[in-house]
Every structure is written in C-alpha cells, then in structure tokens.
C-alpha cells in the first residue's frame, strides 16, 4: 500500500514522459484497424433536442450498447 501512495503523491511527470512515440501510435492504429468498428450517428440540435438533453451526463457508447443488447434479448434471432 505504501508504494501505491508513493506513486499517487509523485509530482506531475514532465511533458516528455507524456509524449506518444511513433511505435505507440503505430500499435494503436493497428489495434483499431483490426478490432474497432465505428458507427456514426447524427443528431439535429432542433428536432433531436429532447434526445440530446436525455443523453447529458451519460456515457453515449455504453448507453447505446445497453439499449441494443436489451433489444437483442427481447428479439432473439432477428
């Protein structure tokens, strides 16, 4: 526990240690290309204002995934 406290109390790391290396960028891009699919969703600020208000404070991707999984459970095989 002492070592964890020591880590939490360290001064901020220098900007150099926060830099992302080219190898890290390449590895991240490779992972995303093989593992991630993005689906874009547009909202109209006027006609979808109720939805946007509802989503405030929610983690969007988690919320959408929960809704989809609930729909899958209600409608298996579709």
N, CA, C and O atoms as a GROMACS GRO file, in nm:
protein
  312
    1UNK      N    1   0.082  -0.120   0.000
    1UNK     CA    2   0.000   0.000   0.000
    1UNK      C    3   0.086   0.126   0.000
    1UNK      O    4   0.051   0.226  -0.062
    2UNK      N    5   0.200   0.120   0.070
    2UNK     CA    6   0.288   0.237   0.074
    2UNK      C    7   0.338   0.273  -0.065
    2UNK      O    8   0.347   0.391  -0.098
    3UNK      N    9   0.370   0.173  -0.147
    3UNK     CA   10   0.421   0.202  -0.281
    3UNK      C   11   0.313   0.269  -0.367
    3UNK      O   12   0.344   0.355  -0.449
    4UNK      N   13   0.187   0.230  -0.348
    4UNK     CA   14   0.078   0.292  -0.422
    4UNK      C   15   0.064   0.438  -0.380
    4UNK      O   16   0.047   0.526  -0.464
    5UNK      N   17   0.069   0.464  -0.250
    5UNK     CA   18   0.061   0.601  -0.203
    5UNK      C   19   0.176   0.684  -0.256
    5UNK      O   20   0.159   0.800  -0.293
    6UNK      N   21   0.293   0.624  -0.260
    6UNK     CA   22   0.411   0.694  -0.313
    6UNK      C   23   0.388   0.734  -0.459
    6UNK      O   24   0.422   0.845  -0.500
    7UNK      N   25   0.329   0.644  -0.537
    7UNK     CA   26   0.302   0.674  -0.678
    7UNK      C   27   0.200   0.785  -0.692
    7UNK      O   28   0.214   0.871  -0.780
    8UNK      N   29   0.098   0.785  -0.607
    8UNK     CA   30  -0.006   0.886  -0.616
    8UNK      C   31   0.044   1.023  -0.575
    8UNK      O   32  -0.010   1.125  -0.618
    9UNK      N   33   0.147   1.028  -0.492
    9UNK     CA   34   0.197   1.154  -0.442
    9UNK      C   35   0.312   1.210  -0.526
    9UNK      O   36   0.366   1.316  -0.493
   10UNK      N   37   0.350   1.142  -0.632
   10UNK     CA   38   0.458   1.190  -0.717
   10UNK      C   39   0.418   1.322  -0.783
   10UNK      O   40   0.301   1.342  -0.814
   11UNK      N   41   0.513   1.410  -0.803
   11UNK     CA   42   0.483   1.534  -0.878
   11UNK      C   43   0.447   1.498  -1.022
   11UNK      O   44   0.476   1.389  -1.069
   12UNK      N   45   0.384   1.590  -1.089
   12UNK     CA   46   0.346   1.566  -1.228
   12UNK      C   47   0.468   1.528  -1.310
   12UNK      O   48   0.578   1.580  -1.291
   13UNK      N   49   0.445   1.436  -1.400
   13UNK     CA   50   0.554   1.392  -1.488
   13UNK      C   51   0.585   1.501  -1.589
   13UNK      O   52   0.500   1.584  -1.622
   14UNK      N   53   0.704   1.502  -1.637
   14UNK     CA   54   0.744   1.602  -1.735
   14UNK      C   55   0.670   1.577  -1.866
   14UNK      O   56   0.629   1.465  -1.893
   15UNK      N   57   0.654   1.681  -1.947
   15UNK     CA   58   0.584   1.665  -2.077
   15UNK      C   59   0.649   1.560  -2.165
   15UNK      O   60   0.580   1.497  -2.245
   16UNK      N   61   0.778   1.540  -2.154
   16UNK     CA   62   0.848   1.442  -2.237
   16UNK      C   63   0.795   1.302  -2.209
   16UNK      O   64   0.776   1.224  -2.302
   17UNK      N   65   0.770   1.270  -2.082
   17UNK     CA   66   0.722   1.135  -2.048
   17UNK      C   67   0.578   1.111  -2.091
   17UNK      O   68   0.533   0.997  -2.094
   18UNK      N   69   0.506   1.218  -2.125
   18UNK     CA   70   0.366   1.205  -2.168
   18UNK      C   71   0.355   1.192  -2.320
   18UNK      O   72   0.246   1.165  -2.372
   19UNK      N   73   0.464   1.212  -2.391
   19UNK     CA   74   0.461   1.207  -2.536
   19UNK      C   75   0.439   1.064  -2.584
   19UNK      O   76   0.488   0.968  -2.524
   20UNK      N   77   0.366   1.051  -2.692
   20UNK     CA   78   0.339   0.921  -2.751
   20UNK      C   79   0.443   0.896  -2.860
   20UNK      O   80   0.464   0.981  -2.947
   21UNK      N   81   0.507   0.782  -2.853
   21UNK     CA   82   0.608   0.750  -2.953
   21UNK      C   83   0.543   0.707  -3.084
   21UNK      O   84   0.425   0.672  -3.087
   22UNK      N   85   0.621   0.710  -3.189
   22UNK     CA   86   0.571   0.664  -3.318
   22UNK      C   87   0.531   0.517  -3.312
   22UNK      O   88   0.433   0.476  -3.375
   23UNK      N   89   0.605   0.437  -3.236
   23UNK     CA   90   0.572   0.294  -3.222
   23UNK      C   91   0.438   0.277  -3.152
   23UNK      O   92   0.360   0.189  -3.188
   24UNK      N   93   0.412   0.360  -3.050
   24UNK     CA   94   0.283   0.352  -2.981
   24UNK      C   95   0.169   0.393  -3.073
   24UNK      O   96   0.063   0.330  -3.073
   25UNK      N   97   0.190   0.498  -3.152
   25UNK     CA   98   0.089   0.542  -3.248
   25UNK      C   99   0.060   0.432  -3.350
   25UNK      O  100  -0.056   0.406  -3.382
   26UNK      N  101   0.166   0.367  -3.399
   26UNK     CA  102   0.150   0.261  -3.497
   26UNK      C  103   0.076   0.142  -3.436
   26UNK      O  104  -0.012   0.084  -3.500
   27UNK      N  105   0.112   0.105  -3.314
   27UNK     CA  106   0.046  -0.007  -3.247
   27UNK      C  107  -0.101   0.022  -3.222
   27UNK      O  108  -0.186  -0.065  -3.238
   28UNK      N  109  -0.132   0.145  -3.182
   28UNK     CA  110  -0.271   0.184  -3.158
   28UNK      C  111  -0.350   0.180  -3.288
   28UNK      O  112  -0.463   0.130  -3.291
   29UNK      N  113  -0.294   0.232  -3.394
   29UNK     CA  114  -0.361   0.231  -3.524
   29UNK      C  115  -0.386   0.088  -3.571
   29UNK      O  116  -0.492   0.058  -3.624
   30UNK      N  117  -0.288   0.002  -3.552
   30UNK     CA  118  -0.302  -0.139  -3.592
   30UNK      C  119  -0.413  -0.206  -3.513
   30UNK      O  120  -0.495  -0.278  -3.569
   31UNK      N  121  -0.416  -0.183  -3.381
   31UNK     CA  122  -0.521  -0.240  -3.296
   31UNK      C  123  -0.659  -0.191  -3.340
   31UNK      O  124  -0.752  -0.271  -3.354
   32UNK      N  125  -0.672  -0.061  -3.362
   32UNK     CA  126  -0.801  -0.006  -3.402
   32UNK      C  127  -0.846  -0.061  -3.537
   32UNK      O  128  -0.964  -0.091  -3.554
   33UNK      N  129  -0.754  -0.075  -3.631
   33UNK     CA  130  -0.789  -0.126  -3.763
   33UNK      C  131  -0.840  -0.270  -3.757
   33UNK      O  132  -0.929  -0.308  -3.833
   34UNK      N  133  -0.784  -0.348  -3.665
   34UNK     CA  134  -0.822  -0.489  -3.658
   34UNK      C  135  -0.937  -0.513  -3.562
   34UNK      O  136  -1.005  -0.615  -3.574
   35UNK      N  137  -0.963  -0.422  -3.466
   35UNK     CA  138  -1.056  -0.452  -3.358
   35UNK      C  139  -1.175  -0.359  -3.342
   35UNK      O  140  -1.272  -0.396  -3.275
   36UNK      N  141  -1.172  -0.242  -3.400
   36UNK     CA  142  -1.273  -0.141  -3.374
   36UNK      C  143  -1.355  -0.111  -3.499
   36UNK      O  144  -1.301  -0.098  -3.609
   37UNK      N  145  -1.486  -0.100  -3.481
   37UNK     CA  146  -1.577  -0.055  -3.586
   37UNK      C  147  -1.650   0.066  -3.531
   37UNK      O  148  -1.703   0.062  -3.420
   38UNK      N  149  -1.654   0.174  -3.608
   38UNK     CA  150  -1.726   0.293  -3.565
   38UNK      C  151  -1.852   0.309  -3.647
   38UNK      O  152  -1.853   0.285  -3.768
   39UNK      N  153  -1.960   0.350  -3.580
   39UNK     CA  154  -2.086   0.381  -3.646
   39UNK      C  155  -2.120   0.525  -3.609
   39UNK      O  156  -2.128   0.560  -3.492
   40UNK      N  157  -2.140   0.606  -3.708
   40UNK     CA  158  -2.168   0.747  -3.687
   40UNK      C  159  -2.318   0.769  -3.671
   40UNK      O  160  -2.399   0.706  -3.738
   41UNK      N  161  -2.353   0.860  -3.582
   41UNK     CA  162  -2.493   0.893  -3.558
   41UNK      C  163  -2.505   1.044  -3.550
   41UNK      O  164  -2.437   1.108  -3.469
   42UNK      N  165  -2.589   1.102  -3.633
   42UNK     CA  166  -2.608   1.247  -3.633
   42UNK      C  167  -2.734   1.284  -3.556
   42UNK      O  168  -2.833   1.211  -3.561
   43UNK      N  169  -2.729   1.396  -3.486
   43UNK     CA  170  -2.844   1.448  -3.415
   43UNK      C  171  -2.867   1.591  -3.461
   43UNK      O  172  -2.773   1.670  -3.473
   44UNK      N  173  -2.993   1.625  -3.487
   44UNK     CA  174  -3.030   1.761  -3.520
   44UNK      C  175  -3.054   1.836  -3.390
   44UNK      O  176  -3.131   1.792  -3.306
   45UNK      N  177  -2.986   1.950  -3.374
   45UNK     CA  178  -2.996   2.026  -3.249
   45UNK      C  179  -3.138   2.071  -3.219
   45UNK      O  180  -3.173   2.091  -3.102
   46UNK      N  181  -3.220   2.087  -3.322
   46UNK     CA  182  -3.357   2.134  -3.302
   46UNK      C  183  -3.453   2.018  -3.282
   46UNK      O  184  -3.520   2.010  -3.179
   47UNK      N  185  -3.460   1.930  -3.379
   47UNK     CA  186  -3.560   1.823  -3.373
   47UNK      C  187  -3.523   1.711  -3.277
   47UNK      O  188  -3.610   1.635  -3.233
   48UNK      N  189  -3.395   1.699  -3.244
   48UNK     CA  190  -3.350   1.594  -3.152
   48UNK      C  191  -3.306   1.651  -3.017
   48UNK      O  192  -3.233   1.585  -2.942
   49UNK      N  193  -3.349   1.771  -2.986
   49UNK     CA  194  -3.308   1.836  -2.861
   49UNK      C  195  -3.346   1.753  -2.739
   49UNK      O  196  -3.271   1.750  -2.641
   50UNK      N  197  -3.460   1.686  -2.743
   50UNK     CA  198  -3.502   1.602  -2.629
   50UNK      C  199  -3.405   1.486  -2.608
   50UNK      O  200  -3.373   1.451  -2.494
   51UNK      N  201  -3.359   1.427  -2.716
   51UNK     CA  202  -3.263   1.317  -2.708
   51UNK      C  203  -3.130   1.367  -2.653
   51UNK      O  204  -3.070   1.305  -2.565
   52UNK      N  205  -3.084   1.478  -2.706
   52UNK     CA  206  -2.957   1.535  -2.661
   52UNK      C  207  -2.962   1.569  -2.512
   52UNK      O  208  -2.864   1.546  -2.440
   53UNK      N  209  -3.074   1.623  -2.467
   53UNK     CA  210  -3.090   1.654  -2.324
   53UNK      C  211  -3.086   1.526  -2.242
   53UNK      O  212  -3.021   1.522  -2.137
   54UNK      N  213  -3.154   1.422  -2.288
   54UNK     CA  214  -3.158   1.293  -2.218
   54UNK      C  215  -3.018   1.231  -2.206
   54UNK      O  216  -2.987   1.168  -2.106
   55UNK      N  217  -2.938   1.250  -2.307
   55UNK     CA  218  -2.804   1.189  -2.310
   55UNK      C  219  -2.702   1.264  -2.224
   55UNK      O  220  -2.594   1.211  -2.198
   56UNK      N  221  -2.734   1.384  -2.180
   56UNK     CA  222  -2.639   1.461  -2.099
   56UNK      C  223  -2.599   1.382  -1.976
   56UNK      O  224  -2.684   1.330  -1.904
   57UNK      N  225  -2.471   1.374  -1.952
   57UNK     CA  226  -2.420   1.305  -1.834
   57UNK      C  227  -2.410   1.154  -1.849
   57UNK      O  228  -2.361   1.086  -1.758
   58UNK      N  229  -2.454   1.101  -1.961
   58UNK     CA  230  -2.445   0.956  -1.985
   58UNK      C  231  -2.324   0.928  -2.075
   58UNK      O  232  -2.288   1.011  -2.158
   59UNK      N  233  -2.265   0.812  -2.058
   59UNK     CA  234  -2.160   0.769  -2.150
   59UNK      C  235  -2.231   0.714  -2.273
   59UNK      O  236  -2.295   0.609  -2.267
   60UNK      N  237  -2.221   0.785  -2.382
   60UNK     CA  238  -2.300   0.758  -2.501
   60UNK      C  239  -2.285   0.615  -2.552
   60UNK      O  240  -2.385   0.545  -2.571
   61UNK      N  241  -2.162   0.570  -2.574
   61UNK     CA  242  -2.144   0.438  -2.633
   61UNK      C  243  -2.196   0.328  -2.541
   61UNK      O  244  -2.256   0.231  -2.588
   62UNK      N  245  -2.174   0.342  -2.411
   62UNK     CA  246  -2.224   0.243  -2.316
   62UNK      C  247  -2.376   0.239  -2.317
   62UNK      O  248  -2.436   0.132  -2.317
   63UNK      N  249  -2.437   0.356  -2.318
   63UNK     CA  250  -2.584   0.366  -2.318
   63UNK      C  251  -2.643   0.300  -2.444
   63UNK      O  252  -2.738   0.223  -2.434
   64UNK      N  253  -2.588   0.332  -2.559
   64UNK     CA  254  -2.637   0.275  -2.685
   64UNK      C  255  -2.619   0.123  -2.686
   64UNK      O  256  -2.710   0.051  -2.727
   65UNK      N  257  -2.504   0.075  -2.641
   65UNK     CA  258  -2.480  -0.070  -2.637
   65UNK      C  259  -2.579  -0.140  -2.545
   65UNK      O  260  -2.627  -0.248  -2.578
   66UNK      N  261  -2.611  -0.079  -2.430
   66UNK     CA  262  -2.709  -0.138  -2.338
   66UNK      C  263  -2.846  -0.147  -2.403
   66UNK      O  264  -2.915  -0.248  -2.390
   67UNK      N  265  -2.886  -0.041  -2.474
   67UNK     CA  266  -3.016  -0.042  -2.543
   67UNK      C  267  -3.021  -0.151  -2.650
   67UNK      O  268  -3.121  -0.221  -2.664
   68UNK      N  269  -2.914  -0.163  -2.726
   68UNK     CA  270  -2.910  -0.263  -2.833
   68UNK      C  271  -2.913  -0.404  -2.774
   68UNK      O  272  -2.985  -0.491  -2.823
   69UNK      N  273  -2.835  -0.427  -2.669
   69UNK     CA  274  -2.834  -0.560  -2.607
   69UNK      C  275  -2.970  -0.595  -2.546
   69UNK      O  276  -3.012  -0.710  -2.552
   70UNK      N  277  -3.039  -0.497  -2.488
   70UNK     CA  278  -3.173  -0.520  -2.435
   70UNK      C  279  -3.268  -0.556  -2.548
   70UNK      O  280  -3.353  -0.644  -2.532
   71UNK      N  281  -3.255  -0.490  -2.663
   71UNK     CA  282  -3.338  -0.520  -2.779
   71UNK      C  283  -3.308  -0.660  -2.833
   71UNK      O  284  -3.400  -0.731  -2.875
   72UNK      N  285  -3.182  -0.699  -2.833
   72UNK     CA  286  -3.144  -0.834  -2.877
   72UNK      C  287  -3.208  -0.939  -2.786
   72UNK      O  288  -3.258  -1.041  -2.834
   73UNK      N  289  -3.207  -0.914  -2.656
   73UNK     CA  290  -3.267  -1.008  -2.560
   73UNK      C  291  -3.418  -1.021  -2.582
   73UNK      O  292  -3.474  -1.130  -2.569
   74UNK      N  293  -3.484  -0.911  -2.617
   74UNK     CA  294  -3.628  -0.912  -2.640
   74UNK      C  295  -3.664  -0.977  -2.773
   74UNK      O  296  -3.773  -1.030  -2.790
   75UNK      N  297  -3.571  -0.972  -2.867
   75UNK     CA  298  -3.597  -1.020  -3.004
   75UNK      C  299  -3.488  -1.115  -3.050
   75UNK      O  300  -3.419  -1.085  -3.148
   76UNK      N  301  -3.471  -1.228  -2.984
   76UNK     CA  302  -3.365  -1.320  -3.026
   76UNK      C  303  -3.388  -1.374  -3.167
   76UNK      O  304  -3.502  -1.399  -3.207
   77UNK      N  305  -3.282  -1.391  -3.239
   77UNK     CA  306  -3.290  -1.450  -3.372
   77UNK      C  307  -3.327  -1.352  -3.482
   77UNK      O  308  -3.340  -1.393  -3.597
   78UNK      N  309  -3.343  -1.227  -3.451
   78UNK     CA  310  -3.379  -1.130  -3.556
   78UNK      C  311  -3.259  -1.055  -3.602
   78UNK      O  312  -3.269  -0.970  -3.691
   0.00000   0.00000   0.00000
